[in-house]
Amino acid sequence: HEEKYRSWVLEYVDAWHDRMEANGGIIPTNIGLDGTIGGEADGKWYGGVYGWGFSVIVPQTGEWAHRNTHQLGFVGFMNAYMLTGDDRYLDAWRKQADVINNQMKIVDGRPMYPRMYGKLGGDDARPAGWYDYTPSRYTANALEIYYLSMDRDDLRGVPRHGWLAFLDGDNPDFPEQSLRGDLERVRSRVEGIRDDTTTPDTRLADDPMRLNPASVNSLIHLMLGGIHPGHRGAILNCRVRYFDPIAQRAGIPDDVAALVERLTADEVTLTLVNVNQVEPREAVIQAGGYGEHQFQSVSQDGRTLPLDETDVRVKLAPGAGSRLTFKLERYANPPTLSMPWDRG
């Protein structure tokens, strides 16, 4: 919780924010050691390995593969947003999407949108430009931007998503479908493990977990009201998180079920149920994955209790359950990894 670490994150992300603005709204993928955009790629802002112009020929097929992964930089902007709640960290990426989608062109009567910029094949005889056009609009990080802002205008850029439709009340079967899908994935991937005839020296080194039977995406959506951090270094962004005050551990207590049913900019509705028919249970509900939000009130069965807490303790009688609606202020607190009972 030292200020120097917060300052370092914001200084770092602010530098990239400024580079985006200086580069016409597009995040550059090469910065020189002297700090200049494109400084290590002959001045090309689109240079760099896995940059805007990183297209390679696949040896096995002889075909071009376009491997631009600039969107991974959004992780840093998400961290800055968690620390500040400042919308400018999201707006830079909104503007980038607008710049790219404005490069749309009509091909055979269809609108096409680019994903890459540079000189395909290193052909210096022609100027650099946009390429790798596809029928889909550029929507990188659209889900994450909407989740952080909860601005309905941002939702328009998100491809249809079953979880978001459920939160809006338009997809009531989503929880059951997700559970069935996850269980089927366990079955099929365990079957794949048993049928796998490859050896360690013949498997692709960059995809060792393709048969991993564990699936947590639906659980994060439905229990935490959050988005999966993926495997690129992101942290957990979620609306609520659970702790077991009896066992003194993170995670939902044994026998307690949770379902987040609705999210808005200042509200979360969830149902908690103790499925144990003979023993009571207690659970701590925290506002945010790291206590970054602040509960302001909770409503149950028409009654509202004012709050001013980062977490609340709930007691569940045997077989009992209830729907709780929390009002909260998001990104009101410095994020912390400390347990609720260690905060006093």
C-alpha positions as CSV (number, residue, x, y, z in Angstrom):
1,H,0.0,0.0,0.0
2,E,2.9,2.3,-0.4
3,E,2.3,5.4,-2.5
4,K,5.4,4.9,-4.5
5,Y,3.9,1.8,-6.2
6,R,0.7,3.5,-7.0
7,S,2.6,6.4,-8.4
8,W,4.8,4.1,-10.5
9,V,1.8,2.4,-12.1
10,L,0.1,5.8,-12.9
11,E,3.4,7.3,-14.3
12,Y,3.9,4.3,-16.5
13,V,0.3,4.2,-17.9
14,D,0.2,8.0,-18.3
15,A,3.3,7.7,-20.5
16,W,1.5,5.3,-22.8
17,H,-1.6,7.4,-22.7
18,D,0.4,10.4,-23.9
19,R,2.0,8.3,-26.6
20,M,-1.4,7.3,-27.9
21,E,-2.4,11.0,-28.1
22,A,0.8,12.0,-29.8
23,N,0.3,9.2,-32.3
24,G,-3.1,10.2,-33.6
25,G,-5.0,8.1,-31.1
26,I,-3.3,4.8,-31.9
27,I,-1.1,3.1,-29.4
28,P,2.4,2.7,-30.9
29,T,4.1,-0.7,-30.7
30,N,7.7,0.5,-30.7
31,I,9.3,3.0,-28.4
32,G,13.0,3.9,-28.6
33,L,15.4,3.8,-25.6
34,D,15.4,7.6,-26.0
35,G,11.6,7.7,-25.5
36,T,10.8,8.5,-29.1
37,I,7.9,6.7,-30.9
38,G,9.3,4.2,-33.3
39,G,12.8,4.9,-32.1
40,E,14.0,1.3,-32.4
41,A,12.2,0.6,-35.7
42,D,13.5,3.4,-38.0
43,G,10.8,5.7,-36.8
44,K,8.0,3.3,-37.5
45,W,5.3,3.6,-34.8
46,Y,3.9,0.3,-36.0
47,G,7.1,-1.6,-35.7
48,G,8.1,-4.1,-33.1
49,V,7.6,-7.8,-32.5
50,Y,3.8,-8.5,-32.2
51,G,3.2,-4.9,-33.3
52,W,0.8,-3.3,-35.7
53,G,2.9,-4.5,-38.7
54,F,4.0,-7.9,-37.4
55,S,2.9,-10.3,-40.1
56,V,4.9,-13.5,-40.7
57,I,4.7,-16.5,-43.0
58,V,3.8,-19.8,-41.4
59,P,6.4,-22.3,-42.5
60,Q,4.0,-25.2,-42.5
61,T,1.5,-23.6,-44.8
62,G,3.3,-20.7,-46.5
63,E,0.4,-18.4,-45.6
64,W,0.5,-15.0,-43.9
65,A,-0.3,-14.9,-40.2
66,H,-1.1,-11.4,-38.7
67,R,0.0,-11.3,-35.1
68,N,-0.7,-7.9,-33.7
69,T,-1.2,-8.1,-29.9
70,H,-1.2,-4.4,-29.0
71,Q,-4.5,-4.9,-27.2
72,L,-2.7,-6.6,-24.3
73,G,-1.5,-3.2,-23.3
74,F,-5.0,-2.5,-22.0
75,V,-4.2,-4.4,-18.9
76,G,-2.1,-1.5,-17.6
77,F,-4.9,0.9,-18.3
78,M,-7.3,-1.3,-16.4
79,N,-5.0,-1.2,-13.4
80,A,-4.8,2.6,-13.6
81,Y,-8.6,2.8,-13.8
82,M,-8.9,0.6,-10.7
83,L,-6.6,2.9,-8.8
84,T,-8.3,6.1,-9.9
85,G,-11.7,5.6,-11.5
86,D,-10.5,8.1,-14.1
87,D,-12.4,7.7,-17.4
88,R,-9.6,9.0,-19.5
89,Y,-7.9,5.7,-19.2
90,L,-10.8,4.1,-21.0
91,D,-11.5,6.9,-23.4
92,A,-8.1,6.6,-25.0
93,W,-9.1,3.1,-26.2
94,R,-12.6,4.2,-27.3
95,K,-10.9,6.9,-29.5
96,Q,-8.5,4.3,-30.9
97,A,-11.5,2.1,-31.9
98,D,-13.1,5.1,-33.6
99,V,-9.9,5.9,-35.5
100,I,-9.5,2.3,-36.8
101,N,-13.2,1.8,-37.7
102,N,-13.1,5.1,-39.6
103,Q,-10.7,3.4,-42.0
104,M,-13.6,1.2,-43.1
105,K,-13.8,0.5,-46.9
106,I,-16.4,-1.2,-49.0
107,V,-15.2,-4.5,-50.6
108,D,-17.6,-6.4,-52.9
109,G,-20.5,-4.4,-51.3
110,R,-19.5,-5.2,-47.7
111,P,-17.9,-2.9,-45.1
112,M,-14.5,-4.1,-44.1
113,Y,-12.3,-3.0,-41.1
114,P,-8.5,-3.2,-40.7
115,R,-6.5,-4.9,-38.0
116,M,-2.9,-4.2,-39.1
117,Y,-0.8,-1.3,-40.3
118,G,2.5,-1.3,-42.1
119,K,4.1,-2.7,-45.3
120,L,3.1,-6.3,-45.7
121,G,6.2,-8.3,-46.7
122,G,8.4,-5.4,-46.1
123,D,7.7,-4.0,-49.6
124,D,9.4,-0.5,-49.4
125,A,8.2,0.4,-52.9
126,R,4.7,1.2,-51.5
127,P,3.7,3.4,-48.6
128,A,2.7,1.9,-45.2
129,G,-1.0,1.6,-44.7
130,W,-3.9,-0.3,-43.1
131,Y,-4.4,-3.9,-44.1
132,D,-5.8,-7.3,-43.0
133,Y,-9.4,-6.1,-43.5
134,T,-12.2,-8.2,-42.0
135,P,-16.0,-7.8,-41.9
136,S,-16.1,-7.2,-38.2
137,R,-15.6,-3.8,-36.6
138,Y,-12.6,-3.3,-34.4
139,T,-13.8,-4.1,-30.9
140,A,-10.7,-5.0,-28.9
141,N,-11.3,-4.7,-25.1
142,A,-14.9,-3.6,-25.7
143,L,-16.2,-5.9,-23.0
144,E,-13.7,-4.7,-20.5
145,I,-14.3,-1.1,-21.2
146,Y,-18.1,-1.5,-20.7
147,Y,-17.5,-3.6,-17.5
148,L,-15.4,-0.9,-16.0
149,S,-17.4,2.1,-17.1
150,M,-20.9,0.5,-16.9
151,D,-21.8,3.2,-19.5
152,R,-24.6,2.0,-21.8
153,D,-23.0,3.8,-24.7
154,D,-20.0,1.5,-24.3
155,L,-22.3,-1.6,-24.5
156,R,-23.0,-0.8,-28.1
157,G,-19.4,-1.7,-29.0
158,V,-19.6,-5.2,-27.3
159,P,-20.5,-8.2,-29.5
160,R,-23.6,-10.0,-28.2
161,H,-22.7,-11.7,-25.0
162,G,-24.9,-14.2,-23.1
163,W,-23.8,-13.1,-19.7
164,L,-24.5,-9.4,-20.3
165,A,-27.9,-10.4,-21.8
166,F,-28.6,-12.3,-18.6
167,L,-27.7,-9.3,-16.4
168,D,-30.2,-7.3,-18.5
169,G,-32.9,-9.9,-17.9
170,D,-33.0,-11.1,-21.5
171,N,-31.3,-14.5,-21.1
172,P,-32.7,-16.2,-18.0
173,D,-31.4,-19.7,-18.9
174,F,-27.8,-18.5,-19.0
175,P,-26.7,-19.8,-15.6
176,E,-28.0,-23.3,-16.2
177,Q,-26.6,-23.4,-19.8
178,S,-23.2,-22.2,-18.5
179,L,-23.1,-24.9,-15.8
180,R,-24.1,-27.6,-18.3
181,G,-21.5,-26.3,-20.7
182,D,-18.7,-26.3,-18.1
183,L,-19.6,-29.9,-17.0
184,E,-19.5,-31.0,-20.6
185,R,-16.1,-29.3,-21.1
186,V,-14.8,-31.3,-18.1
187,R,-16.0,-34.5,-19.7
188,S,-14.7,-33.8,-23.2
189,R,-11.3,-32.6,-22.0
190,V,-10.7,-35.5,-19.7
191,E,-11.6,-37.7,-22.6
192,G,-9.1,-35.8,-24.7
193,I,-6.4,-36.3,-22.1
194,R,-7.0,-40.0,-22.0
195,D,-6.9,-40.2,-25.8
196,D,-3.9,-38.0,-26.3
197,T,-1.0,-39.9,-27.9
198,T,1.4,-37.0,-28.1
199,T,4.6,-37.0,-26.1
200,P,6.2,-34.0,-24.4
201,D,8.7,-33.5,-27.3
202,T,5.9,-33.5,-29.9
203,R,3.4,-31.1,-28.3
204,L,3.2,-27.4,-29.1
205,A,5.2,-25.6,-26.5
206,D,3.0,-22.5,-26.6
207,D,-0.3,-24.3,-25.9
208,P,0.4,-26.9,-23.1
209,M,-3.0,-26.4,-21.4
210,R,-5.4,-26.9,-24.3
211,L,-6.9,-29.9,-22.5
212,N,-7.2,-28.2,-19.1
213,P,-10.6,-29.4,-17.8
214,A,-10.9,-26.6,-15.2
215,S,-13.3,-23.8,-16.3
216,V,-13.8,-20.7,-14.1
217,N,-15.1,-18.1,-16.5
218,S,-18.7,-18.8,-15.8
219,L,-18.1,-18.9,-12.0
220,I,-16.5,-15.5,-12.2
221,H,-19.4,-14.1,-14.2
222,L,-22.1,-15.6,-12.1
223,M,-20.7,-15.7,-8.6
224,L,-18.5,-12.6,-8.5
225,G,-20.1,-10.4,-11.1
226,G,-16.7,-10.2,-12.7
227,I,-14.6,-10.8,-15.8
228,H,-12.0,-13.4,-16.3
229,P,-8.5,-12.0,-15.9
230,G,-7.2,-14.3,-18.6
231,H,-3.6,-15.4,-18.6
232,R,-1.8,-12.2,-19.7
233,G,-1.0,-10.7,-16.3
234,A,-4.4,-9.0,-15.5
235,I,-5.8,-8.9,-12.0
236,L,-9.3,-9.9,-11.0
237,N,-12.0,-7.3,-11.7
238,C,-15.3,-8.2,-10.0
239,R,-18.1,-6.6,-8.2
240,V,-18.2,-8.8,-5.1
241,R,-15.9,-11.4,-3.5
242,Y,-16.5,-13.9,-0.7
243,F,-14.6,-14.9,2.4
244,D,-15.1,-17.6,5.0
245,P,-14.9,-15.9,8.4
246,I,-15.0,-19.2,10.4
247,A,-12.2,-20.9,8.4
248,Q,-10.4,-17.5,8.1
249,R,-9.8,-18.0,4.4
250,A,-10.6,-16.4,1.0
251,G,-13.4,-18.1,-1.0
252,I,-17.0,-18.8,-0.5
253,P,-17.8,-21.0,2.6
254,D,-18.7,-24.6,2.1
255,D,-22.4,-25.2,1.3
256,V,-23.0,-21.6,0.3
257,A,-24.2,-20.9,-3.2
258,A,-24.1,-17.4,-4.8
259,L,-25.6,-16.0,-8.0
260,V,-25.0,-12.4,-9.2
261,E,-28.2,-11.5,-11.1
262,R,-27.9,-7.8,-11.9
263,L,-25.2,-5.1,-12.2
264,T,-25.5,-1.4,-12.8
265,A,-23.1,1.5,-12.3
266,D,-24.0,1.8,-8.6
267,E,-25.8,-1.5,-7.7
268,V,-25.4,-5.2,-7.5
269,T,-28.1,-7.8,-6.9
270,L,-27.2,-11.3,-5.7
271,T,-28.8,-14.3,-4.2
272,L,-27.1,-16.3,-1.4
273,V,-28.3,-19.7,-0.3
274,N,-27.1,-22.1,2.4
275,V,-27.7,-25.5,0.9
276,N,-26.9,-27.3,4.2
277,Q,-30.2,-28.3,5.7
278,V,-28.9,-28.7,9.3
279,E,-26.0,-26.3,9.9
280,P,-25.9,-22.5,9.7
281,R,-23.2,-20.8,7.7
282,E,-21.6,-17.3,7.7
283,A,-20.1,-15.5,4.8
284,V,-18.3,-12.2,4.3
285,I,-19.2,-10.3,1.1
286,Q,-16.5,-7.8,0.0
287,A,-17.2,-4.9,-2.4
288,G,-14.8,-5.6,-5.2
289,G,-12.0,-8.1,-5.7
290,Y,-9.7,-5.9,-3.6
291,G,-12.1,-3.9,-1.5
292,E,-11.9,-1.1,-4.1
293,H,-15.7,-0.4,-3.9
294,Q,-17.7,0.8,-0.9
295,F,-21.1,-0.5,0.1
296,Q,-23.6,2.2,0.8
297,S,-26.8,0.2,1.6
298,V,-28.3,-3.3,1.4
299,S,-31.9,-4.1,0.7
300,Q,-33.7,-7.3,1.5
301,D,-37.4,-8.1,1.3
302,G,-38.3,-4.4,1.0
303,R,-36.1,-3.4,3.9
304,T,-33.0,-1.2,3.4
305,L,-30.1,-1.0,5.8
306,P,-27.6,1.9,5.4
307,L,-24.0,0.9,5.2
308,D,-20.6,2.5,4.9
309,E,-18.3,-0.5,4.6
310,T,-16.0,-2.4,2.2
311,D,-17.5,-5.7,3.4
312,V,-20.5,-7.1,5.3
313,R,-21.0,-10.4,7.3
314,V,-24.0,-12.4,6.4
315,K,-25.5,-15.2,8.6
316,L,-27.5,-17.9,6.8
317,A,-29.7,-20.3,8.8
318,P,-29.9,-24.0,7.7
319,G,-31.5,-24.1,4.2
320,A,-32.0,-20.4,4.1
321,G,-31.4,-18.0,1.3
322,S,-32.2,-14.5,0.2
323,R,-31.8,-11.9,-2.6
324,L,-29.7,-8.9,-1.6
325,T,-29.4,-5.7,-3.4
326,F,-26.4,-3.5,-2.6
327,K,-25.9,0.1,-3.5
328,L,-22.3,1.0,-3.7
329,E,-19.7,3.5,-4.9
330,R,-17.2,2.0,-7.2
331,Y,-13.5,2.6,-7.1
332,A,-13.8,4.5,-3.9
333,N,-11.0,2.8,-2.0
334,P,-7.3,1.9,-2.5
335,P,-7.2,-1.7,-3.6
336,T,-5.9,-4.1,-0.9
337,L,-5.0,-7.8,-0.6
338,S,-5.6,-7.9,3.1
339,M,-8.3,-10.1,4.5
340,P,-11.5,-8.3,5.8
341,W,-10.8,-9.4,9.4
342,D,-7.3,-7.9,9.3
343,R,-8.5,-4.4,8.4
344,G,-10.1,-3.6,11.8
